[in-house]
Amino acid sequence: MCHLLYVVGGRVIGVTYLDNIMYVVCHDSTIRLYNTDTYSPLDVVINVTGMKDPRDIVVCRHDRQLYVADYDYCIWRVSVDDHSYVKWQTMSSTDTFHVNTLSVTSRRLLVTSLRPPTLRQYSTVDSQLLHHIPLPQYVQWLRHAVETTRQTFVVGHRGTSEDELQYAVSELLPVTAVNAIRQSRFNQFS
């Protein structure tokens, strides 16, 4: 059975859920709430003043916080309980890291940048940078990444050592917390 849900007033950018509430971040910098049992909108819209170009949204079940990627060099943290928000992580305007997609595991937030294709991992407890992982030069486009239960990173990207237009999934091992990587497994998908 398929349920259709229409969000009026904004282009949908990302979706996440916690308990029986779905959080939808829209292009107009709002977060709209829906009941996941009935697919009906709740009478709540969170307007994040200052957010300019949302790209993704995730929720951390441990701290009950939403994290929203804003391409304008920052990550917003929004409380699911009282809907307060703060610019949680801000990149320097001279930084080439452009926040794009997010994933969360336990108390660690994994953030991708398209250009240059790079991963950063932050602690959701104290917002400290845990890992900064540049990808091989042949990676042209980093689309998404997740952390595995083995504490490796699986990334979806375009560009391989054989073909810059090839799409692939790679698993990366963080060697140390000081910016080193080693590619451990490489699977290609056409």
Contacts in CASP RR format, 6 or more apart in sequence:
PFRMAT RR
TARGET T0000
AUTHOR 0000-0000-0000
METHOD contacts of the structure
MODEL  1
MCHLLYVVGGRVIGVTYLDNIMYVVCHDSTIRLYNTDTYSPLDVVINVTG
MKDPRDIVVCRHDRQLYVADYDYCIWRVSVDDHSYVKWQTMSSTDTFHVN
TLSVTSRRLLVTSLRPPTLRQYSTVDSQLLHHIPLPQYVQWLRHAVETTR
QTFVVGHRGTSEDELQYAVSELLPVTAVNAIRQSRFNQFS
3 39 0 8 1.000
5 34 0 8 1.000
5 39 0 8 1.000
7 24 0 8 1.000
7 26 0 8 1.000
7 32 0 8 1.000
9 26 0 8 1.000
9 28 0 8 1.000
10 26 0 8 1.000
10 27 0 8 1.000
10 28 0 8 1.000
10 30 0 8 1.000
11 26 0 8 1.000
11 27 0 8 1.000
11 28 0 8 1.000
12 24 0 8 1.000
12 25 0 8 1.000
12 26 0 8 1.000
12 27 0 8 1.000
13 25 0 8 1.000
13 26 0 8 1.000
13 27 0 8 1.000
13 54 0 8 1.000
13 55 0 8 1.000
13 56 0 8 1.000
13 57 0 8 1.000
14 24 0 8 1.000
14 25 0 8 1.000
14 54 0 8 1.000
14 56 0 8 1.000
14 57 0 8 1.000
15 22 0 8 1.000
15 23 0 8 1.000
15 24 0 8 1.000
15 25 0 8 1.000
15 57 0 8 1.000
16 22 0 8 1.000
16 23 0 8 1.000
16 57 0 8 1.000
16 58 0 8 1.000
16 59 0 8 1.000
16 66 0 8 1.000
17 23 0 8 1.000
17 36 0 8 1.000
17 59 0 8 1.000
18 59 0 8 1.000
18 61 0 8 1.000
18 64 0 8 1.000
18 80 0 8 1.000
20 35 0 8 1.000
20 36 0 8 1.000
20 37 0 8 1.000
21 33 0 8 1.000
21 34 0 8 1.000
21 35 0 8 1.000
21 36 0 8 1.000
21 42 0 8 1.000
21 80 0 8 1.000
22 33 0 8 1.000
22 34 0 8 1.000
22 35 0 8 1.000
22 36 0 8 1.000
23 31 0 8 1.000
23 32 0 8 1.000
23 33 0 8 1.000
23 57 0 8 1.000
23 59 0 8 1.000
23 66 0 8 1.000
23 80 0 8 1.000
24 31 0 8 1.000
24 32 0 8 1.000
24 33 0 8 1.000
24 34 0 8 1.000
24 57 0 8 1.000
25 31 0 8 1.000
25 54 0 8 1.000
25 56 0 8 1.000
25 57 0 8 1.000
25 68 0 8 1.000
26 32 0 8 1.000
26 54 0 8 1.000
27 54 0 8 1.000
29 47 0 8 1.000
29 48 0 8 1.000
29 49 0 8 1.000
29 50 0 8 1.000
29 51 0 8 1.000
29 52 0 8 1.000
29 54 0 8 1.000
30 45 0 8 1.000
30 46 0 8 1.000
30 47 0 8 1.000
30 48 0 8 1.000
31 45 0 8 1.000
31 46 0 8 1.000
31 48 0 8 1.000
31 57 0 8 1.000
31 66 0 8 1.000
31 68 0 8 1.000
31 78 0 8 1.000
32 41 0 8 1.000
32 44 0 8 1.000
32 45 0 8 1.000
32 46 0 8 1.000
33 41 0 8 1.000
33 42 0 8 1.000
33 44 0 8 1.000
33 45 0 8 1.000
33 46 0 8 1.000
34 40 0 8 1.000
34 41 0 8 1.000
34 42 0 8 1.000
35 41 0 8 1.000
35 42 0 8 1.000
44 83 0 8 1.000
46 78 0 8 1.000
46 83 0 8 1.000
46 85 0 8 1.000
48 54 0 8 1.000
48 68 0 8 1.000
48 76 0 8 1.000
48 78 0 8 1.000
48 85 0 8 1.000
51 68 0 8 1.000
51 70 0 8 1.000
51 72 0 8 1.000
51 76 0 8 1.000
52 70 0 8 1.000
52 71 0 8 1.000
52 72 0 8 1.000
53 70 0 8 1.000
53 71 0 8 1.000
53 72 0 8 1.000
54 68 0 8 1.000
54 69 0 8 1.000
54 70 0 8 1.000
54 71 0 8 1.000
55 69 0 8 1.000
55 70 0 8 1.000
55 71 0 8 1.000
55 99 0 8 1.000
55 100 0 8 1.000
55 101 0 8 1.000
56 68 0 8 1.000
56 69 0 8 1.000
56 100 0 8 1.000
56 101 0 8 1.000
56 102 0 8 1.000
57 66 0 8 1.000
57 67 0 8 1.000
57 68 0 8 1.000
57 69 0 8 1.000
57 102 0 8 1.000
58 66 0 8 1.000
58 67 0 8 1.000
58 102 0 8 1.000
58 103 0 8 1.000
58 104 0 8 1.000
58 109 0 8 1.000
59 65 0 8 1.000
59 66 0 8 1.000
59 67 0 8 1.000
59 80 0 8 1.000
59 104 0 8 1.000
60 67 0 8 1.000
60 104 0 8 1.000
60 107 0 8 1.000
60 109 0 8 1.000
60 124 0 8 1.000
62 106 0 8 1.000
62 107 0 8 1.000
62 124 0 8 1.000
63 107 0 8 1.000
63 124 0 8 1.000
63 125 0 8 1.000
64 79 0 8 1.000
64 80 0 8 1.000
64 81 0 8 1.000
65 77 0 8 1.000
65 78 0 8 1.000
65 79 0 8 1.000
65 80 0 8 1.000
65 124 0 8 1.000
66 76 0 8 1.000
66 77 0 8 1.000
66 78 0 8 1.000
66 79 0 8 1.000
66 80 0 8 1.000
67 75 0 8 1.000
67 76 0 8 1.000
67 77 0 8 1.000
67 78 0 8 1.000
67 88 0 8 1.000
67 102 0 8 1.000
67 104 0 8 1.000
67 109 0 8 1.000
67 124 0 8 1.000
68 75 0 8 1.000
68 76 0 8 1.000
68 77 0 8 1.000
68 78 0 8 1.000
68 102 0 8 1.000
69 75 0 8 1.000
69 99 0 8 1.000
69 100 0 8 1.000
69 101 0 8 1.000
69 102 0 8 1.000
69 111 0 8 1.000
70 76 0 8 1.000
70 99 0 8 1.000
71 98 0 8 1.000
71 99 0 8 1.000
71 100 0 8 1.000
73 90 0 8 1.000
73 91 0 8 1.000
73 92 0 8 1.000
73 93 0 8 1.000
73 95 0 8 1.000
73 97 0 8 1.000
73 98 0 8 1.000
73 99 0 8 1.000
74 87 0 8 1.000
74 88 0 8 1.000
74 89 0 8 1.000
74 90 0 8 1.000
74 91 0 8 1.000
74 99 0 8 1.000
75 87 0 8 1.000
75 88 0 8 1.000
75 89 0 8 1.000
75 99 0 8 1.000
75 102 0 8 1.000
75 109 0 8 1.000
75 111 0 8 1.000
75 122 0 8 1.000
76 85 0 8 1.000
76 86 0 8 1.000
76 87 0 8 1.000
76 88 0 8 1.000
77 85 0 8 1.000
77 86 0 8 1.000
77 88 0 8 1.000
78 84 0 8 1.000
78 85 0 8 1.000
79 85 0 8 1.000
88 127 0 8 1.000
89 111 0 8 1.000
89 122 0 8 1.000
89 127 0 8 1.000
91 97 0 8 1.000
91 99 0 8 1.000
96 113 0 8 1.000
96 115 0 8 1.000
96 116 0 8 1.000
97 113 0 8 1.000
97 116 0 8 1.000
97 118 0 8 1.000
97 120 0 8 1.000
98 113 0 8 1.000
98 114 0 8 1.000
98 115 0 8 1.000
99 111 0 8 1.000
99 113 0 8 1.000
100 111 0 8 1.000
100 112 0 8 1.000
100 113 0 8 1.000
100 114 0 8 1.000
100 142 0 8 1.000
101 111 0 8 1.000
101 112 0 8 1.000
101 143 0 8 1.000
101 144 0 8 1.000
101 145 0 8 1.000
102 109 0 8 1.000
102 110 0 8 1.000
102 111 0 8 1.000
102 112 0 8 1.000
103 109 0 8 1.000
103 110 0 8 1.000
103 144 0 8 1.000
103 145 0 8 1.000
103 146 0 8 1.000
103 147 0 8 1.000
104 110 0 8 1.000
104 124 0 8 1.000
105 146 0 8 1.000
105 147 0 8 1.000
107 123 0 8 1.000
107 124 0 8 1.000
107 125 0 8 1.000
108 121 0 8 1.000
108 122 0 8 1.000
108 123 0 8 1.000
108 124 0 8 1.000
108 130 0 8 1.000
108 147 0 8 1.000
109 121 0 8 1.000
109 122 0 8 1.000
109 123 0 8 1.000
109 124 0 8 1.000
110 119 0 8 1.000
110 120 0 8 1.000
110 121 0 8 1.000
110 145 0 8 1.000
110 146 0 8 1.000
110 147 0 8 1.000
110 153 0 8 1.000
111 119 0 8 1.000
111 120 0 8 1.000
111 121 0 8 1.000
111 122 0 8 1.000
112 118 0 8 1.000
112 119 0 8 1.000
112 142 0 8 1.000
112 143 0 8 1.000
112 144 0 8 1.000
112 145 0 8 1.000
112 155 0 8 1.000
113 119 0 8 1.000
113 120 0 8 1.000
113 142 0 8 1.000
114 141 0 8 1.000
114 142 0 8 1.000
116 134 0 8 1.000
116 135 0 8 1.000
117 134 0 8 1.000
117 135 0 8 1.000
117 139 0 8 1.000
117 140 0 8 1.000
117 141 0 8 1.000
117 142 0 8 1.000
117 157 0 8 1.000
118 132 0 8 1.000
118 133 0 8 1.000
118 134 0 8 1.000
118 135 0 8 1.000
118 142 0 8 1.000
119 131 0 8 1.000
119 132 0 8 1.000
119 133 0 8 1.000
119 135 0 8 1.000
119 142 0 8 1.000
119 145 0 8 1.000
119 153 0 8 1.000
119 155 0 8 1.000
119 172 0 8 1.000
120 129 0 8 1.000
120 131 0 8 1.000
120 132 0 8 1.000
120 133 0 8 1.000
121 129 0 8 1.000
121 130 0 8 1.000
121 131 0 8 1.000
121 133 0 8 1.000
121 147 0 8 1.000
121 153 0 8 1.000
121 174 0 8 1.000
122 128 0 8 1.000
122 129 0 8 1.000
122 130 0 8 1.000
123 130 0 8 1.000
130 177 0 8 1.000
131 174 0 8 1.000
131 177 0 8 1.000
131 179 0 8 1.000
132 179 0 8 1.000
133 153 0 8 1.000
133 172 0 8 1.000
133 174 0 8 1.000
133 179 0 8 1.000
133 181 0 8 1.000
134 179 0 8 1.000
134 181 0 8 1.000
135 142 0 8 1.000
135 155 0 8 1.000
135 157 0 8 1.000
135 172 0 8 1.000
135 181 0 8 1.000
136 161 0 8 1.000
136 183 0 8 1.000
138 159 0 8 1.000
138 160 0 8 1.000
138 161 0 8 1.000
138 164 0 8 1.000
139 157 0 8 1.000
139 158 0 8 1.000
139 159 0 8 1.000
140 157 0 8 1.000
140 158 0 8 1.000
140 159 0 8 1.000
140 164 0 8 1.000
140 165 0 8 1.000
141 157 0 8 1.000
141 158 0 8 1.000
141 159 0 8 1.000
142 155 0 8 1.000
142 156 0 8 1.000
142 157 0 8 1.000
143 155 0 8 1.000
143 156 0 8 1.000
143 157 0 8 1.000
143 158 0 8 1.000
144 155 0 8 1.000
144 156 0 8 1.000
145 153 0 8 1.000
145 154 0 8 1.000
145 155 0 8 1.000
145 156 0 8 1.000
146 153 0 8 1.000
146 154 0 8 1.000
147 153 0 8 1.000
148 154 0 8 1.000
148 171 0 8 1.000
151 174 0 8 1.000
152 171 0 8 1.000
152 172 0 8 1.000
152 173 0 8 1.000
152 174 0 8 1.000
152 184 0 8 1.000
153 171 0 8 1.000
153 172 0 8 1.000
153 173 0 8 1.000
153 174 0 8 1.000
154 169 0 8 1.000
154 170 0 8 1.000
154 171 0 8 1.000
154 172 0 8 1.000
155 169 0 8 1.000
155 170 0 8 1.000
155 171 0 8 1.000
155 172 0 8 1.000
156 167 0 8 1.000
156 168 0 8 1.000
156 169 0 8 1.000
156 170 0 8 1.000
157 167 0 8 1.000
157 168 0 8 1.000
157 169 0 8 1.000
157 170 0 8 1.000
158 164 0 8 1.000
158 165 0 8 1.000
158 166 0 8 1.000
158 167 0 8 1.000
158 168 0 8 1.000
159 165 0 8 1.000
159 166 0 8 1.000
159 167 0 8 1.000
159 168 0 8 1.000
160 166 0 8 1.000
160 168 0 8 1.000
160 186 0 8 1.000
160 188 0 8 1.000
166 188 0 8 1.000
166 190 0 8 1.000
167 188 0 8 1.000
167 189 0 8 1.000
167 190 0 8 1.000
168 186 0 8 1.000
168 187 0 8 1.000
168 188 0 8 1.000
168 189 0 8 1.000
169 187 0 8 1.000
169 188 0 8 1.000
169 189 0 8 1.000
170 183 0 8 1.000
170 185 0 8 1.000
170 186 0 8 1.000
170 187 0 8 1.000
171 183 0 8 1.000
171 184 0 8 1.000
171 185 0 8 1.000
171 186 0 8 1.000
172 181 0 8 1.000
172 182 0 8 1.000
172 183 0 8 1.000
172 184 0 8 1.000
173 181 0 8 1.000
173 182 0 8 1.000
173 184 0 8 1.000
174 180 0 8 1.000
174 181 0 8 1.000
175 181 0 8 1.000
175 182 0 8 1.000
END
